[in-house]
């Protein structure tokens, strides 16, 4: 009998995950933390849900939401179901490709950590080689009027995300760069609201190793509000 996989945690133990074919990185924690805290969000679509890291972190912040997750990998979806059970959450899971999925459903929030790298895919085939502009447009089509889309991408394709959002009538675009050891941003968090004409806001950059977000589980809105008072 195979030995049970090791359990690791996110958000200082608030989220448990089985170590397996794909283990979420800090991207998942950052993306979940960027969801607006003052919005009335009930229904959520996680596009490319993978093994569930983003959704489970988001459910730690917003336990009453209803989450639907889509992915093209049955293996990812199977492990996502295991991780959801481990955290005592229910997530509606479907094998769907956002670039081809036809559905009348709309959601208060769409979250997505899209395949933003180009090159030879890793074994798990996540984060590689897709049409980012098309991915964001199709994801944005699933957002209800005045709803939100939140994403995190590599800095070199942020323009494709913003272009895709503008194509689907998104405004109130919030842009937050994340810095590692380099002097240029490595990741960009982007949040936008559908059917809103307000322009864009660029927030001050944050370290990708920020303990208040990664360890203590603070949301970005809460963190930025404390920074703005200093």
N, C-alpha and C positions, 0 to 999 in steps of 0.2 A: 504494500500500500504506500502511495506517495506521501511524503511528509508534508504536513500542512504548511502553507506558505507563511512567511514571516509577516507580522502586522506592523505597519508604520503609521504615524499620525501626522496630521496637519493642524494648524491653529492651536498649538499647545495641547493636543490631545482631544480637541472637540470633534475632530473628524478622524476616523480610522479607515485604513486602506490595506488591502492585501497586496503584498509585493508580487508582481506578475509580469505580463507581457509589456505593459506600459505603465510606468509610475509617474504620476503628475509632478511637475516641477513647481517652482514658485509662481510661474505664470498663472496657475489655477487660483492660487490664493489672492494674487493681485487683481485678477479679473473679477472674482466674486466680491472683493472689497470695493470695487469701483461702481457697483450698482447703486443708483440713487436711493438715499435713505428716507427721503421725504415724499416719495411717490407711492401711489396705491397700486401695488403690484400683487396680482393673484396668480396669473398664469404665466409660465415661463417655458420657452423653447431653448434647449441647448443643442446647437448645431455642431455636429462632430463631437459628441459627448465623450467619446473614448471610454475610459474606465470610471468616469464620474467625478473626477476631482473638483471641477469648477462647480457643478451643481451641488455637490455635498457640502462644499465650503459655503455656497450661497444659502443653503438650507440651514446652516449653523447660524447665519445672520438673520434669515427670514424663515422660521420654521413652518409657517402656515401656507407657503406657496405650493402650487401644483406644477410639477415639472414634467415636461415631455422631452425626451432625448432621442436624437436620431444619429445614426452612424452607419457607414457602409461595411463595417467589420462585425461579423457575428461573434468573433472572439472577444472583441472589445465590449460588445453589448452584454455578453455572458458575464464577463468580469465586473462590469458596471452593476449588473443585478446583484452579484455577490456583495459588492461594496455597499450598495444601497441597503441590503438586508443587514449587513454588519452594523450600519448606523441607524437601523430601525426607521428607514424612510421608504416610501414608495415612489418610484419613477416610472412613468409610461415610456417604454423603450420600443423603437421601431428601426428596422433596417431600411434606411432611405438615404438617397443621395440628394443633398440640397439643390444641386444643379439640375436635377431631373424631377424632383418631388412635386406632384400636383395635388394640392389640397386647398379646401376653402377655409381652413383654420387660421385664426389670427391670435396673437398673444400680447399680453401687456409688456412683456420683455423678451427679447431674444439675446442670448449670450453666445459667444462663439470664440474659440481659440483656433483659428483656421490654419491650414497647412501652408505656412508662410515661407518655408525653406525651399530652395531649388537644388537639385543634384541627386545623387544616388540615395534612395530612401533607406532609412534604418530598417531593421528587421520587422519592427512593429508597424512600419509604413505610415506613421503619424507625422504630421507637420511637413509634408513634402509635396511639391509639384502640383499646384492647382491654380485655377484662374481666380485670384483674390478679388478682383473687381466684380466678376460674376458671382462669386460666393457671397459677397456682401450685398449685392443687389438682390439676390434671391432670398437671402436671410432677411433683408429689410422688407421685402414684400410680405413677410409673415407677421410683421408688427402691426398692431392695431393703431388707429388714429390716436395721436398724442402718447403713444407708447414709446418704449426705449429700445435701442440696440446698444450693447456694450461688447467691446472686443479688445484683444491685446495682440499685437503683431510685432514682428521685427521692424526696426525703424526704417529700413530701406524700402518698405512697401506701404508706409502710412498714406502716401498720396493716393494709392489705389483704393484704400478704404474710404477716404474722404470723398473721392470722386464717386464711388459707388453709393455712398450715403446721399450725396447731392442729387444723384440720378433718381433716387426714390423719395424725394421731397423731405429729407431730414434737415433739421436745423438745430440750434442750441448745441452745437458740437463742442464737447469738452475734450481737450487734448492734454495728456499728462505724460511727459517723458520719464523713463526710468534709466538710471545710470549704474553701471557696474564699475569696473576698474578703469575703463576708458574715459576719455574726455568728451565723447559723443554718446548720445543716447543709444542704448542697446534694444530697448523695447519701448513701444508707445501704447498707452492705454487711450482708447477713444470711446466716447459715449455720446449718443445723439438722440434727439426726440423727433418723432415723425409728425409731419404736418405743422412744423414750427418754423417760423421765419427768422428767429433770433440768430445772430451770427455766432462766430466761433470764439472760444476762450482757451488760451494757452496757460496752463498752470505751471508753477515752478517745478523743476525736476526733483525727483526723490531718488534715494539710493535703493537699489534692488534688494539690499540686505536690511531694510528698515524693520527693526524688531517690533515696532508698534503694530505693523500690519501682519508680518509673517508669524510672530510668536504670540502677541497679545490679542490678535484678532480685531483690531480697531478697523473701522471702515475708513476709506479715503476721505469721504466728506467730513467725518469727525476729525481726522488728522489735519486736514487743510484748515478747518475752522480754528484749531488751536494755533497753527502756524500764522494765520492771518492776524491774530491778536498780539503777536510779538513784534 
